[in-house]
């Protein structure tokens, strides 16, 4: 097949995307990031659909994957802007948790080198009072880890988008050429049952 190299590359990219999305989903679950959890869930479904379409030569499924990939890039650009606080966004807001909980990114307390310390509430407060959590010694701030995650997602998605468009064009061209030579027709369009000319000229004996 003419798109063998592009198709094999797209299969590899979809498989790798699926693994990276599952890894990201685990950490978003740990941080109770409900908006990213939903986005990751749909992303995993569409990547599986794109992988199936690539293996089974289904260009319509690959088109769905291509459209979603563009939306996924836009979503990750928003995540980058959110954690870098671009355009009035605040990484400390509960936007990604739908205001259901006060949790934030799992990396905010478990990043590389981070030391988590709980400082009991001062004063005459009840034992149920929440403690103040201090995070110290982080080698890389959690917002930059999230930005790197999203940037990596964008890079893979752009590669997947390019190869998906290429595979769609090649599959469509091959289907059109196969259909042009009658590959999808069970019988010829014009079937004429002609007798040999010598039979037509043979006299009739009475």
N, C-alpha and C positions, 0 to 999 in steps of 0.2 A: 504493500500500500504506500502511496506517495507521502502520506503524513505519518509514517511509522515513527520517525525520530521525534516529531512534534507531539504525537500522541503519547509516546512513551514518556517524554518529558512532562507532559501534562499529568499523566498518571502519577508520576513521582511527586510532582508539586502538590497534587490533591492529597496524596497520602501524607506528605510532610505537613501540609496545612492542617490536616485532621489531627495529627499528633500534637502540634503546637497549640491548636485550639483546645484540645482536651487538657493539656497542661495549664493553660490560662484559666480554663473553667474551674479547675481544682482550687487555684489560689483565689479566684473571685468568690467561690463558695466559702472559703475560709474567712474572707473579709466581709461576707454578707453584702456583696455588691450586686444588688438585685437587677439593676439595669444591664450591666455587663453580662450577668448570668443569662438573661433572656436573649441578649444579642449573640452570645456565644452558642447558645442552644440552636438558634436558627442558622447560625453559620455552620455548625457541625452538620445539620440536616442537609443544607444546600451543597456543602462540599461532598458529602456522601452521594447526593444526587448527581453532581458533576462527575464524580469518579465513576459511577455506574454508567452514565451517558458516554463517557470517554471509552470505557472498556467495551460497551455494547454498540458503539457507533450510533448513538442517538443525539443528533445535533440539537434537538429541541431542549434536552436536558442541559446540554453544555451552554446554550443560550441563557437559560435560567441562572446557571452558575456565573456566567459572565456579567449579567445584570446585577446579581447580588454582590459580586466582587467589587463593582464600582461603589455600591452602597456601603460595603464593608470598609473600603478605603476612607470614605467620608466619615464613617463612625469613628475610626481610629484617629483621624485628624481632629475630630471633636474631643476625643479622650486626651490627646496631646495638649490641645488648647486648655482643657479643663485642669490638668495637673500643672501646667505652666502658668495658669491664671491669666489667660489671654482674653481680652474683650470683656472684662468685668467678671469672669468666672472665678470661683474660689474653690481650691482643692479641699478646704475644710467644710464645705457645705454638704448637706445630705442629699444632693441631687441624684447621685448614683445608687442610693439606697432607698429612693422613693419616700424619704422621711419616715421609714418604718423603724429604723434603728439608728443608733449613733455610731455604728461601726464605720471604719474607713479601710483603706487598702491594707491587706494582710502584711505587706512589706513595711508598713509604717512602724511595726513593732518587731519584725523578724527579719529585717534586712541584714546584709552582710556586716558583721562586726557590731550590730546593735546590742546594747545591754538594757534590759527592761527592769525597772525598779518601781515598786509600788510604795508610795509614801502615804501612810495612814492620815486620815483627815484630822486636822488639829482641832483643839477646843473640846467642849463638852458635847459631843455628838453621839448619836446612837451607834451601835455596832454595825448597823446596816448601811451606814453612810459610805458612799463610794470613795475609794482611795484615789489619790492623784498618781498617775502613771508617768514616770519620767523615762525617756528614751535617750540614751547617750552612746557615743562612740561609733555611730554608724559610718561605715566607709563610703556609702553611697546613699543619699537621701531617697526615700521611697518614691517620690514623685518622678525622679529621674529613671528609676527602675520601671515604672509604669510607662514612661515615655519611650524607653528602649523597647519594651514589649510591643507597644503600638507601632513604633517605627519598623520593627521587624515584621509585624503583620502586614504593614503597608507594602514593604518590599516584596514579600512572598505573593501578596495579592496582585501586585502589578505584573509580576512575572506570569502568574496564572492567567490574568486577563489577556496578556499578549499571546500566550500559547493557545488559550481557548479560542480566541478570534482566528488564529491561524488554522487550528484544527477544524473549526466550523467551516471556514472557506474551502479547505481542501476536500472535506467530506461532501460538501454541497456540490462542488465542481465534479467530483467523481460520480455522484449520484445522477447529476444532470447528463453527463456524458454516457453513462450506462443506460439511462432512460432513452437517450437520443438514438442509440443503436438497437432499441427494442428489447433491452435486457429485462424490463419489467412486464413485457407483453407476453401472455401465454401463447398467443397465436399472432401471426402477421395481421396487420390492419386490413389488407386486401388479399383475400384467398380466392383464387380462381381455379376451378377444377377444369382444366383444359384437356381435351383428348388429343392424341397425336394426329397430325394432319393426314396421314395415310388412312386412318380409320374414317375420317370425315369424307374422303374421296372414294371409299370402297362402295361399289354398287350393291344394291339390295337385291337378293335372289328371291324370286317368288316361287 
